[in-house]
Amino acid sequence: MREDESDWLVAGNGIHRGQPGGEWTLLGAYRYTVNQMVRQGDMLVAGCGNGLWEVPADRTEPWVQQHDETLTEVMAVAETPVGIAAGSPYGVAISRVDHLGSPRWRSLTEHLRVNARFTNAILVDPTDASRWVVGTEGGVIVGEANGTQLTESSLNDSAVRSVIHTGSQYVAGSDRHGVHLSEDGLAWQPVDGVSGPVFCVASSGDRLIAGTDRGLVVIQGGHVTHTGPAVLVRCLGVDPDDPDTWVAGADPGGIWGTSDAGASWKNHPTPQRVRHILAPERN
């Protein structure tokens, strides 16, 4: 069962496909707690509460285990020049294939302090794929040379759950300090007018959108406005062909969609808890 190229994918208890404002259908029979997904060709790689799984192109086929006994819970996944990087409560890890053809995982961050090892998000720098900007429970760390040379940033006293790159800036959402901006991923400055925990960030044209525990915040031209339902917004997606179409995932609260940049919203309550959203690959 291949999803249509126009389908959105949402992760919660399993992976659902659908359209903003429409119905959402479970792909296959798996209802694992899926924290994050990344596309790898026709396949998906899913970071779950029970490890890392490869989801075949035909989503009804069995998922293929990609974790070992050391990679037990995956919070973040990213495709890098050295393969999939997996972020877990124990750090960022990459794998090699052993003589039996099975992946064996090796941590890159075991020498860091405990909070800086607990990984929530991995951004592969679009200007240099060997450079990773990583959101952790202890702030942002930057990994040069495919994660082998690690530096803690100035944002180092708060959990960071989302990191993106838009235009010439990096954007991070933090628990204690709202939204932060950086030119290099190392030196960060807070955005005025946004406080409290931010669980996800996205860009939409010249706007930044942040998901909070009380709905969404839109940052545009120095102004901050609130929109959406007063729920904890865990994840966001923006249509690559229409910057006014957004999908927000609540935890709990289901899927919320807007086609007019937040002026109006439509809710679909299933799945109830949404943890990650993949917009369609269009353009």
Sequence and secondary structure as in RCSB ss.txt:
>XXXX:A:sequence
MREDESDWLVAGNGIHRGQPGGEWTLLGAYRYTVNQMVRQGDMLVAGCGNGLWEVPADRTEPWVQQHDETLTEVM
AVAETPVGIAAGSPYGVAISRVDHLGSPRWRSLTEHLRVNARFTNAILVDPTDASRWVVGTEGGVIVGEANGTQL
TESSLNDSAVRSVIHTGSQYVAGSDRHGVHLSEDGLAWQPVDGVSGPVFCVASSGDRLIAGTDRGLVVIQGGHVT
HTGPAVLVRCLGVDPDDPDTWVAGADPGGIWGTSDAGASWKNHPTPQRVRHILAPERN
>XXXX:A:secstr
    TT EEEESBSEEEE TTS EEE SS   BEEEEEEETTEEEEEETTEEEEE SSTTS  EE   TT    S
EEEEETTEEEEEETTEEEEEEE TTS EEEEES TTS HHHHSEEEEEE TT TT EEEEETTEEEEEETTTTEE
EE S  SS EEEEEEETTEEEEEETTBEEEEESSSSSEEE TT  B EEEEEEETTEEEEEETTEEEEEETTEEE
EES SS EEEEEE TT TT EEEEETTTEEEEESSTTSS EEE SSSS  EEE     
